[in-house]
Amino acid sequence: MADIEPFHVMDILARARAMEAEGRSVIHMEVGEPDFISPQSIIDAGVQALQQGKTHYTPALGLTALREAIADYYQHRYGVTVAAERIIITPGASGALQLALGVLINPGDQVLMADPGYPCNRHFVRLFEGQAVSIPVDADSAYQLNAGLIEQHWQATTIAAMLASPSNPTGTVIDQAELSAVLSVVAARGGCTLVDEIYHGLIYNVGGNAAGVTTALALSEDVFVINSLSKYFGMTGWRLGWLVAPKAYVDSIDRLAQNIFLAPSTPAQYAALAAFEPVTLAELDRRRDEFQERRDFLLPALRKLGFDIPLTPQGAFYLYAGCSRFTDDSYAFALDILEQVGVALTPGRDFGDYQAGQHVRFAYTTSIDSLKQGVERLGQYLRKG
Ligand SMILES: Cc1ncc(COP(=O)(O)O)c(C=O)c1O
């Protein structure tokens, strides 16, 4: 447990809640989940499942109908054929990450990942007695691992590389040709690549051009792809995600899933069937467009205030902003901003060590009106010095 760190933003959140209880207003730009509730069609399907008594376990790998609905989704959205048998329904992307790393890691195995990156990954690796190797990344590689970095850090004990595209905390996407090169470099060394596509539904136009991003599954059948109903689908609290695994691993994953989780939530799986219906997808795409509008407001506004955001992130709902003009202790900076002007941010230290004190993450998971107020308050704070 000594190696498992808490989310530092929880301190910020606790203080924000205490301030709100005292009647002070707080603009929340720290929250890593959509502000929208689940679409009504999903809620209705969940309620209906409960009323029909669908409260027993499902198979450990999930409902066949849901695995098939996800296979259809890959076909329709990306034009990629994925066998439903390779799709495993999990308790969130969190469950998918645990299963994938659980079947891959032996004690002492090394797993490469980007710093900054999603903090739980290194803790999952530690849980299975592996060793997470965090590789510093910056704007030069779009905050992503690339083939060169992987070649440079690969050791005899390295077994896998993990990527997230779009990334949390940077929102940046790995270039398709670069991803292809990563897959080749890792495969040539007998390793596995895991790509977390949890923010994949939330990819925006850049400068009027569609980002044209496809899934890693279009490039290889040997990649592990992690996804979730949490972010684009707006179902964080239902706890449902999925893993697409190479065929040879599915039996081991089944065995591990039976032991760790027994099965993913039954009502949530029935609710998720509605998530892939055309009407729901149309609603989710409208929400995605709203996230894009928020990004397009917040990014120039933060740059104008003096935050350093060198790239326009193509996805997720985060901006990872350099704040070295103001501080080299972004944790103290975030706490002070909260205290002085009531804006909650996530400090860089939640995403690793590399230049963590010089970065904060802004989440645009709140309305444009709140974002505008947030920017105004930040302006006041920074002008006071
Ligand atoms: C990159 C990334 N992966 C995985 C997760 C876990 O999500 P969930 O378990 O809700 O699907 C998150 C949550 O913030 C995330 O940002």
The ligand as a Gaussian input file, in Angstrom:
#p B3LYP/6-31G(d) Opt

LIG

0 1
 C       -7.542000       7.440000     -19.196000
 C       -8.560000       6.817000     -18.288000
 N       -8.672000       5.478000     -18.263000
 C       -9.558000       4.866000     -17.463000
 C      -10.387000       5.584000     -16.619000
 C      -11.355000       4.827000     -15.739000
 O      -12.687000       5.048000     -16.123000
 P      -13.929000       4.129000     -15.810000
 O      -13.491000       3.045000     -14.895000
 O      -14.960000       5.033000     -15.212000
 O      -14.404000       3.591000     -17.125000
 C      -10.313000       6.986000     -16.607000
 C      -11.162000       7.793000     -15.697000
 O      -11.015000       8.976000     -15.542000
 C       -9.372000       7.622000     -17.462000
 O       -9.232000       8.955000     -17.511000

